[in-house]
Amino acid sequence: MDRNVYYIKTTKQMKQATLKIDLEAEGVPLTVEGYYSPEEPMAMYYTDGSGYQGCPAEFDISAVKLQETDVDIFDLLSENIIEEIEKKAIQQI
């Protein structure tokens, strides 16, 4: 399967992108839509002595559709499957 990532909207101020990604989960081809926030690196010290622990990349799913259809199956998926899809989406970005 081709790895397809479609940027729908990117906001520089929020460092967030709305994406549409084609992937496969549990052997089923899916199109996943959601909001991607890239990883923020840790800053040990700022000039005022404070720091920032950083945060990992995140992908918040807004829809999971069967590929080539408009059928949203997000509400039918278990939490484990949703987490698997989020991890696969981040790996493809």
Stockholm file with secondary structure:
# STOCKHOLM 1.0

chainA/1-93         MDRNVYYIKTTKQMKQATLKIDLEAEGVPLTVEGYYSPEEPMAMYYTDGSGYQGCPAEFDISAVKLQETDVDIFDLLSENIIEEIEKKAIQQI
#=GR chainA/1-93 SS CCCEEEEEEEETTTTEEEEEEEEEETTEEEEEEEEEECCBCCBSCCTTSCCBCCBCCEEEEEEEEETTSCCBCGGGSCHHHHHHHHHHHHHHC
#=GC SS_cons        CCCEEEEEEEETTTTEEEEEEEEEETTEEEEEEEEEECCBCCBSCCTTSCCBCCBCCEEEEEEEEETTSCCBCGGGSCHHHHHHHHHHHHHHC
//
